[in-house]
Amino acid sequence: MVSDTDEVSQSSHHDVVIIGAGFIGVATAQWLQMHGHKVTLVDEDPFKEGAYYGNACTIATYANIPVGTPAVIKQILSLLFNPQSPLSVRWSYFPALLPWLYHFALSSMPHKVENIARELGILLSEVNSAFEPIFKESNASELIDRNGSMYLYSSEQSFTNARADIELRRRSGIPVQELSHADISDLEPNLNPIYHRGLLFNDGYHIRNPLQLLKNMGDSVKAKGGQILRGKVLAINRVGSNEFSIATDNGNLRGNKVVVAAGAWSKKLASQIGDKVPLDTEQGYHVMYNGAQDLLARPVGWADVGFYMTPMDTALRAAGTVELGGLNNPSNPKRVKLIADTVKKLLPQLNDYDSQWTGFRPSMPDSMPVIGPSAIDKDVFYAFGHGHIGMTLSGVTGKIIADLISQRTPIVDIHPFRVDRF
């Protein structure tokens, strides 16, 4: 099993070293193995409760709308100061966040948003084909539910406000089905009918146990001779024309190529190489209701609060909201309460939640991941910054990185996702 991770060996040499064993890192390892490479993953605590564990479980092939849009910028102050808002800032962190906010504001201009939505739409269109071999190798079929995903809007005004995003999705080739109040009631009869209208994304689907899927993917890597090592990476040092030494708190390892897929912790490693990137952190939350999974047939998002309720294998998960507060931010009970209170409005038959979680998403100000080679060192590759859609984009990201390392033309133009685009 993947939990039996190995110690880092001082003398070991590896073809490709991947830093980070979340969905992005492990999917990259699987694709590299398909291309014949010898891979090693190194992670401080593989397969524990990181963002890959705590997400909303959706494969959101429709999620091409960036966090920053003209509508968000117009409301930014009311969003930041409203305790019921889906977006909040830890004010002690605000000065450190200013460079990110500057790029966020620039990326929220109408022409930029149109471009971002188009490029993310292209990437999302490759999600299913890139996952196909990964799912096959990882016994994923019993973990997947293909019932689509739903968004709910509380009022005529909130649905009208969503119109620009709906049309932007359609221009990007993403099908959207608009739902009446009666349609929603037919599809999800257990919901309290406090909604006004909704959307159904029929092409979306969800994973009933993301951590189990990730472990299955890790087992596939190990079965094909890959290694998964335990260690916190401290430094990446080039020691030869074709070799790196990766220093960890558990010893050093050597490799010909390095992939940085360390999620919210990637910024420091990129800066060691010489690449400055405005990566910051969104803190996400979830609460779990054991045994309540049969109340919903699919993930249901509530647009006003920015969260999803998702039926899993043994529980219902309510996950979401955005808190900007850096990597040392403690759990905020107000965020947890906001999610739990909203669940209670939508599913009043539920009792209190059974458990809660918080974790860190790697957030780029333009909502676009960094995928591709370092601008400084041709043998270092980046795969981070996927925000809310890391699991969704893991397969296609892994395929792109594997193509680049194998000197093949990637399936999409990676220029928009380059590390030095800012």
NORZIPE-V304379 format. One record per residue. RES is the residue in three letters. SS is DSSP state (H for helix, E for strand, L for the rest). PHI is phi in radians with two decimals (none if undefined). BURIAL is + if it has 9 or more other ideal C-beta (glycine too) atoms within 8 Angstrom, else -. Layout:
<<RES | SS | PHI | BURIAL> <RES | SS | PHI | BURIAL>>
//
This chain:
<<MET | L | none | -> <VAL | L | -1.18 | +> <SER | L | -1.15 | -> <ASP | L | -1.46 | -> <THR | L | -1.33 | +> <ASP | E | -1.62 | +> <GLU | E | -1.37 | -> <VAL | L | -1.26 | +> <SER | L | -1.75 | -> <GLN | L | -1.01 | -> <SER | L | -1.66 | -> <SER | L | -1.24 | +> <HIS | E | -2.18 | -> <HIS | E | -2.35 | +> <ASP | E | -1.17 | -> <VAL | E | -2.17 | +> <VAL | E | -1.80 | +> <ILE | E | -1.90 | +> <ILE | E | -1.63 | +> <GLY | L | 2.01 | +> <ALA | L | -2.05 | +> <GLY | L | -1.50 | +> <PHE | H | -1.04 | +> <ILE | H | -1.11 | +> <GLY | H | -1.10 | +> <VAL | H | -1.25 | +> <ALA | H | -1.12 | +> <THR | H | -1.10 | +> <ALA | H | -1.06 | +> <GLN | H | -1.10 | +> <TRP | H | -1.18 | +> <LEU | H | -1.11 | +> <GLN | H | -1.12 | +> <MET | H | -1.07 | -> <HIS | L | -1.59 | +> <GLY | L | 1.61 | -> <HIS | L | -1.59 | +> <LYS | L | -1.57 | -> <VAL | E | -2.14 | +> <THR | E | -2.38 | +> <LEU | E | -1.79 | +> <VAL | E | -2.27 | +> <ASP | E | -2.61 | +> <GLU | L | -1.07 | -> <ASP | L | -2.62 | -> <PRO | L | -1.05 | +> <PHE | L | 1.10 | +> <LYS | L | -1.74 | -> <GLU | L | -1.62 | -> <GLY | L | -1.53 | +> <ALA | H | -1.06 | +> <TYR | H | -1.17 | +> <TYR | H | -1.54 | +> <GLY | H | -1.65 | +> <ASN | L | -1.26 | +> <ALA | L | -1.45 | +> <CYS | L | 1.28 | +> <THR | E | -1.59 | +> <ILE | E | -1.68 | +> <ALA | L | -1.66 | +> <THR | L | -1.18 | +> <TYR | L | -1.83 | +> <ALA | L | -1.53 | +> <ASN | L | -1.76 | +> <ILE | L | -1.53 | -> <PRO | L | -1.16 | +> <VAL | L | -1.09 | +> <GLY | L | -1.57 | +> <THR | L | -2.38 | +> <PRO | H | -0.97 | +> <ALA | H | -1.13 | -> <VAL | H | -1.17 | +> <ILE | H | -1.07 | +> <LYS | H | -1.06 | -> <GLN | L | -1.75 | -> <ILE | H | -0.99 | -> <LEU | H | -1.20 | -> <SER | H | -1.15 | -> <LEU | H | -1.12 | +> <LEU | H | -1.23 | +> <PHE | H | -1.72 | -> <ASN | L | -1.62 | -> <PRO | L | -1.11 | -> <GLN | L | -1.59 | -> <SER | L | -1.30 | +> <PRO | L | -1.26 | +> <LEU | E | -2.15 | +> <SER | E | -2.49 | +> <VAL | E | -2.23 | +> <ARG | L | -1.38 | +> <TRP | H | -1.12 | -> <SER | H | -1.15 | -> <TYR | H | -1.63 | +> <PHE | H | -0.96 | +> <PRO | H | -1.02 | -> <ALA | H | -1.19 | -> <LEU | H | -1.49 | +> <LEU | H | -0.98 | -> <PRO | H | -1.05 | -> <TRP | H | -1.12 | +> <LEU | H | -1.12 | +> <TYR | H | -1.06 | +> <HIS | H | -1.20 | +> <PHE | H | -1.07 | +> <ALA | H | -1.12 | +> <LEU | H | -1.10 | +> <SER | H | -1.29 | +> <SER | L | -1.58 | +> <MET | L | -1.22 | -> <PRO | H | -0.91 | -> <HIS | H | -1.19 | -> <LYS | H | -1.19 | +> <VAL | H | -1.07 | +> <GLU | H | -1.04 | +> <ASN | H | -1.14 | +> <ILE | H | -1.06 | +> <ALA | H | -1.07 | +> <ARG | H | -1.15 | +> <GLU | H | -1.15 | +> <LEU | H | -1.14 | +> <GLY | H | -1.07 | +> <ILE | H | -1.10 | +> <LEU | H | -1.08 | +> <LEU | H | -1.15 | +> <SER | L | -1.18 | -> <GLU | L | -1.73 | +> <VAL | H | -1.04 | +> <ASN | H | -1.17 | -> <SER | H | -1.17 | -> <ALA | H | -1.28 | +> <PHE | H | -1.40 | +> <GLU | H | -0.88 | -> <PRO | H | -1.21 | -> <ILE | H | -1.15 | +> <PHE | H | -1.07 | +> <LYS | H | -1.11 | -> <GLU | H | -1.31 | +> <SER | L | -1.95 | +> <ASN | L | 0.83 | -> <ALA | L | -1.51 | +> <SER | H | -0.99 | -> <GLU | H | -1.31 | -> <LEU | H | -1.73 | +> <ILE | E | -1.88 | +> <ASP | E | -2.03 | -> <ARG | L | -1.94 | -> <ASN | L | -1.94 | -> <GLY | L | 1.35 | +> <SER | E | -2.36 | +> <MET | E | -2.13 | +> <TYR | E | -1.94 | +> <LEU | E | -2.00 | +> <TYR | E | -2.18 | +> <SER | L | -1.39 | +> <SER | L | -2.63 | -> <GLU | H | -1.04 | -> <GLN | H | -1.13 | -> <SER | H | -1.17 | +> <PHE | H | -1.23 | +> <THR | H | -1.07 | -> <ASN | H | -1.12 | -> <ALA | L | -1.45 | +> <ARG | H | -1.00 | -> <ALA | H | -1.05 | +> <ASP | H | -1.18 | +> <ILE | H | -1.05 | +> <GLU | H | -1.21 | -> <LEU | H | -1.14 | +> <ARG | H | -1.06 | +> <ARG | H | -1.10 | +> <ARG | H | -1.13 | +> <SER | L | -1.56 | +> <GLY | L | 1.45 | -> <ILE | L | -1.75 | +> <PRO | L | -1.23 | -> <VAL | L | -2.31 | +> <GLN | E | -1.82 | -> <GLU | E | -1.47 | -> <LEU | E | -2.03 | +> <SER | L | -1.47 | -> <HIS | H | -0.98 | +> <ALA | H | -1.16 | -> <ASP | H | -1.04 | +> <ILE | H | -1.10 | +> <SER | H | -1.05 | +> <ASP | H | -1.16 | -> <LEU | H | -1.34 | +> <GLU | L | -2.32 | +> <PRO | L | -1.16 | -> <ASN | L | -1.43 | -> <LEU | L | -1.27 | +> <ASN | L | -1.14 | -> <PRO | L | -1.37 | -> <ILE | L | -1.63 | -> <TYR | L | -1.46 | +> <HIS | L | -1.82 | +> <ARG | E | -2.44 | +> <GLY | E | -2.76 | +> <LEU | E | -2.26 | +> <LEU | E | -2.15 | +> <PHE | E | -1.83 | +> <ASN | L | -1.15 | -> <ASP | L | -1.47 | +> <GLY | L | -1.31 | +> <TYR | E | -2.65 | +> <HIS | E | -2.47 | +> <ILE | E | -1.79 | +> <ARG | L | -1.31 | +> <ASN | L | -2.71 | +> <PRO | H | -1.00 | +> <LEU | H | -1.14 | +> <GLN | H | -1.14 | +> <LEU | H | -1.06 | +> <LEU | H | -1.07 | +> <LYS | H | -1.11 | +> <ASN | H | -1.08 | +> <MET | H | -1.09 | +> <GLY | H | -1.11 | +> <ASP | H | -1.06 | +> <SER | H | -1.11 | +> <VAL | H | -1.05 | +> <LYS | H | -1.19 | +> <ALA | H | -1.11 | -> <LYS | L | -1.66 | -> <GLY | L | 1.67 | -> <GLY | L | -1.34 | +> <GLN | E | -2.00 | +> <ILE | E | -2.19 | +> <LEU | E | -1.86 | +> <ARG | E | -1.69 | +> <GLY | L | 3.05 | +> <LYS | L | -1.52 | -> <VAL | E | -1.29 | +> <LEU | E | -1.79 | -> <ALA | E | -2.80 | -> <ILE | E | -2.02 | +> <ASN | E | -2.15 | -> <ARG | E | -1.36 | -> <VAL | E | -2.10 | -> <GLY | E | -3.02 | -> <SER | L | -1.12 | -> <ASN | L | -2.38 | -> <GLU | E | -2.67 | +> <PHE | E | -2.10 | +> <SER | E | -1.93 | +> <ILE | E | -1.84 | +> <ALA | E | -1.51 | +> <THR | E | -2.20 | +> <ASP | L | -1.31 | -> <ASN | L | -2.22 | +> <GLY | E | 2.00 | +> <ASN | E | -1.91 | +> <LEU | E | -2.38 | +> <ARG | E | -2.03 | +> <GLY | E | -2.73 | +> <ASN | E | -1.45 | +> <LYS | E | -2.29 | +> <VAL | E | -2.24 | +> <VAL | E | -2.01 | +> <VAL | E | -1.64 | +> <ALA | L | -2.30 | +> <ALA | L | -1.69 | +> <GLY | H | 1.00 | +> <ALA | H | -1.14 | +> <TRP | H | -1.68 | +> <SER | H | -1.38 | +> <LYS | H | -1.02 | +> <LYS | H | -1.13 | -> <LEU | H | -1.20 | +> <ALA | H | -1.10 | +> <SER | H | -1.19 | +> <GLN | H | -1.12 | -> <ILE | H | -1.31 | +> <GLY | L | 2.00 | +> <ASP | L | -1.70 | +> <LYS | L | -1.61 | -> <VAL | L | -2.40 | +> <PRO | L | -1.42 | +> <LEU | E | -1.43 | +> <ASP | E | -2.36 | +> <THR | E | -2.19 | +> <GLU | E | -1.88 | +> <GLN | E | -1.53 | +> <GLY | E | -1.91 | +> <TYR | E | -2.38 | +> <HIS | E | -2.57 | +> <VAL | E | -2.22 | +> <MET | E | -2.13 | +> <TYR | E | -2.05 | +> <ASN | E | -1.12 | -> <GLY | L | 1.33 | -> <ALA | L | -1.75 | +> <GLN | H | -1.13 | +> <ASP | H | -1.44 | -> <LEU | H | -1.23 | +> <LEU | L | -2.22 | +> <ALA | L | -1.68 | -> <ARG | L | -2.79 | +> <PRO | E | -1.08 | +> <VAL | E | -2.15 | +> <GLY | E | -1.70 | +> <TRP | E | -1.93 | +> <ALA | L | -1.05 | +> <ASP | L | -1.13 | -> <VAL | L | -1.93 | +> <GLY | L | 1.18 | +> <PHE | E | -2.51 | +> <TYR | E | -2.07 | +> <MET | E | -1.93 | +> <THR | E | -2.25 | +> <PRO | E | -1.33 | +> <MET | L | -1.89 | +> <ASP | L | -1.25 | -> <THR | L | -2.28 | -> <ALA | E | -2.81 | +> <LEU | E | -1.81 | +> <ARG | E | -1.88 | +> <ALA | E | -2.03 | +> <ALA | E | -2.35 | +> <GLY | E | 2.54 | +> <THR | E | 1.16 | +> <VAL | E | -2.20 | +> <GLU | E | -2.24 | +> <LEU | E | -1.68 | +> <GLY | L | -2.75 | +> <GLY | L | 1.41 | +> <LEU | L | -1.52 | -> <ASN | L | -1.93 | -> <ASN | L | -1.44 | +> <PRO | L | -1.25 | -> <SER | L | -1.06 | -> <ASN | L | -1.81 | +> <PRO | H | -1.07 | -> <LYS | H | -1.15 | -> <ARG | H | -1.18 | +> <VAL | H | -1.10 | +> <LYS | H | -1.10 | -> <LEU | H | -1.04 | +> <ILE | H | -1.13 | +> <ALA | H | -1.09 | +> <ASP | H | -1.14 | -> <THR | H | -1.22 | +> <VAL | H | -1.00 | +> <LYS | H | -1.08 | +> <LYS | H | -1.22 | -> <LEU | H | -1.46 | +> <LEU | L | -2.31 | +> <PRO | L | -1.12 | -> <GLN | L | -1.27 | -> <LEU | L | -1.41 | +> <ASN | L | -1.53 | -> <ASP | L | -1.13 | -> <TYR | L | -1.19 | +> <ASP | L | -1.68 | -> <SER | E | -2.72 | -> <GLN | E | -2.39 | +> <TRP | E | -2.59 | +> <THR | E | -2.41 | +> <GLY | E | -2.77 | +> <PHE | E | -2.03 | +> <ARG | E | -1.69 | +> <PRO | E | -1.41 | +> <SER | E | -2.07 | +> <MET | E | -1.64 | +> <PRO | L | -1.13 | +> <ASP | L | -1.77 | +> <SER | L | 1.07 | +> <MET | L | -1.91 | +> <PRO | L | -1.22 | +> <VAL | E | -1.73 | +> <ILE | E | -2.35 | +> <GLY | E | 2.46 | +> <PRO | E | -1.31 | +> <SER | L | -1.05 | +> <ALA | L | -1.34 | -> <ILE | L | -1.85 | -> <ASP | L | -2.31 | +> <LYS | L | -1.15 | -> <ASP | L | -1.76 | +> <VAL | E | -1.91 | +> <PHE | E | -2.19 | +> <TYR | E | -1.97 | +> <ALA | E | -2.60 | +> <PHE | E | -2.69 | +> <GLY | L | 1.47 | +> <HIS | E | -1.47 | +> <GLY | H | 1.00 | +> <HIS | H | -1.46 | +> <ILE | H | -2.19 | +> <GLY | H | -1.13 | +> <MET | H | -1.11 | +> <THR | H | -1.00 | +> <LEU | H | -1.64 | +> <SER | H | -1.14 | +> <GLY | H | -1.12 | +> <VAL | H | -1.21 | +> <THR | H | -1.11 | +> <GLY | H | -1.05 | +> <LYS | H | -1.14 | +> <ILE | H | -1.09 | +> <ILE | H | -1.10 | +> <ALA | H | -1.10 | +> <ASP | H | -1.10 | +> <LEU | H | -1.10 | +> <ILE | H | -1.17 | +> <SER | L | -1.50 | +> <GLN | L | 1.03 | -> <ARG | L | -1.87 | -> <THR | L | -1.32 | -> <PRO | L | -1.18 | +> <ILE | L | -1.24 | -> <VAL | L | -2.30 | +> <ASP | L | -1.23 | -> <ILE | L | -1.59 | +> <HIS | H | -0.94 | -> <PRO | H | -1.12 | +> <PHE | H | -1.82 | +> <ARG | L | -1.14 | +> <VAL | L | -1.18 | +> <ASP | L | -1.76 | -> <ARG | L | -1.21 | -> <PHE | L | -1.60 | ->>
//
